């Protein structure tokens, strides 16, 4: 079966000051977008995993594998005899939630194989243990307001109508989340309502990755762009445009400037099975 594993953008991200427990209070309005990876689950003699790109991390840190092992422990089962192949399209380290989405898709895959509801509360707890963004990908809607450290679903919202967007990533940009939060702690920014499309991590992300700031300034200088922000903690940026034609034109212009860019849109469906050509027991198209 082929499982769609979508990216996300933070339409609004409001990070509070560092708390005594070492975390920040985070309020964010997330929306899933059409940019996605694909998990291909096929019968195999033993459980295995491969990726179309080198993820640059040891197997012990791979969220797809960690999610699968967590599911096996949770339900007191052996890992299934399947091979999970990851077709990677979401840039790594972009602030678009690619790794979190892949972890959630792994939970979804095993839940489907074992005829369990993917959004079971135990699965959401497992998701939260893997990363703050992971539970949002298992939510019943593609638009969610999250709180806590970003892992608690505060409110499900109706998905936005299809909205023309552009995702852009500067070459060589690198903004580790930990470094961005350290920069934020040195210069905390005011919090804001999640109904205001704003990202108060933006100054910290730009401090850590000046190339991200250059890309953001370039985006905001394009006449077709309505809104542009850093994506999460970076290093990608996203922009809202009026039409798909405008998004394509700006994307083409961005590529000529040396950026990685793609036109995308908001979506009405999150993680889901695209097809079940392998006819794995317990799944359906």
ABEGO torsion letter per residue (X at the ends): XBBBBBBBBBABBBBBBBBAAGBBBBBBBBBBBABBBBBBBBBBABBBBBBABBAGBBAAABAAAAAAAAAAAAAGBBBBBBBBBBBBABBBGAGAGAAAAAAAAAAAAAAAAAGBBAABAAAAAAAAAAEAAAAAAABABABBBBBEAGABBABBBBBBBBBBBBBBBBBGBBBBAAAAAAAAAABBBBBBBAABBBBAAAAAAAAABAAAAAAAAAAAABAABABBBBBEAOABBBBBBABAAAAAAAAAAAAAAGBBBBBBBBBABBBBBABBAAGBBGBBX
